[in-house]
Amino acid sequence: MKKGIHPKLNTLTITCNCGNSFETSSTLSSLNVEICSNCHPFFTGNEKFVDTEGRIDKFKRKMELAKSNVTKNKSKKENSGSNYKPSLKEIFNQNSNN
């Protein structure tokens, strides 16, 4: 092994939000996690709804924003009738009818 190129290996303390902590080796000094094997529903057998970041609310806000943008875009298209430019096909059909 070459000397001086490898990071220093520390004893890492991992702390969960439930209060559980355990040690392992890593280049970090400490790590905080939201969920661990002590409180995860898969390991405990208890069903628990975890929505720490408000993901459902965030999704609903995105959907409302998307709907409002669609209605804004439709109203812009309807109001932009004065900027209407006929296509070449429409111009050709008008000239051939006259």
C-alpha positions in Angstrom: 0.0 0.0 0.0 1.2 3.5 -0.8 1.5 5.7 2.2 -0.3 9.0 2.5 -3.0 8.4 -0.1 -5.6 6.5 1.9 -8.1 8.4 4.1 -8.0 7.9 7.9 -10.5 5.3 9.2 -12.5 6.5 12.2 -14.9 4.9 14.5 -18.3 6.2 13.3 -21.3 6.6 15.6 -24.6 6.3 13.8 -27.5 7.9 15.6 -31.2 7.3 14.6 -34.1 9.7 15.3 -35.6 7.1 17.6 -32.6 7.3 19.9 -30.8 4.1 18.8 -27.1 4.4 18.1 -24.4 2.0 17.1 -20.8 2.2 16.0 -19.0 1.1 12.9 -15.9 2.2 10.9 -15.8 4.9 8.3 -14.0 8.0 7.2 -16.8 10.1 8.7 -16.9 10.9 12.4 -20.7 10.8 13.0 -23.9 10.2 11.0 -27.6 10.9 11.8 -30.3 8.8 10.1 -34.1 9.1 10.1 -34.9 5.4 10.4 -32.9 2.3 11.5 -33.5 -1.4 11.9 -34.8 -0.7 15.5 -37.7 1.4 14.3 -38.2 0.4 10.6 -41.6 -1.2 10.0 -40.1 -4.1 8.1 -38.0 -5.2 11.0 -40.5 -4.4 13.8 -43.6 -5.8 12.1 -45.6 -2.7 13.1 -47.1 -0.6 10.3 -46.0 3.0 10.7 -46.6 5.9 8.2 -43.5 7.9 7.8 -43.9 11.2 5.9 -41.1 13.3 7.4 -40.7 15.7 4.5 -44.4 16.2 3.8 -44.0 14.4 0.5 -47.8 14.1 0.0 -48.3 17.8 0.6 -45.4 18.6 -1.7 -47.0 16.4 -4.5 -50.4 18.1 -4.0 -48.8 21.5 -4.3 -47.0 20.5 -7.5 -50.3 19.2 -9.0 -52.2 22.4 -8.1 -49.4 24.5 -9.6 -49.4 22.4 -12.8 -53.2 22.9 -13.1 -53.0 26.6 -12.6 -50.2 26.8 -15.3 -52.4 24.9 -17.7 -55.3 27.3 -17.2 -52.9 30.3 -17.6 -51.6 28.9 -20.8 -55.0 28.3 -22.2 -56.1 31.8 -21.4 -53.0 33.2 -23.0 -53.7 31.3 -26.2 -57.3 32.5 -26.2 -56.3 36.1 -25.7 -53.5 36.0 -28.3 -56.0 35.9 -31.2 -54.8 39.3 -32.4 -51.3 37.7 -32.9 -52.8 35.0 -35.2 -50.7 34.2 -38.2 -52.3 32.0 -40.8 -50.3 29.0 -42.1 -49.1 28.8 -45.6 -51.8 26.2 -46.3 -54.5 28.6 -45.2 -53.1 31.4 -47.3 -52.8 29.1 -50.3 -56.5 27.9 -49.9 -57.7 31.6 -49.6 -55.9 32.5 -52.8 -57.1 29.5 -54.7 -60.8 30.2 -53.6 -60.6 33.8 -54.9 
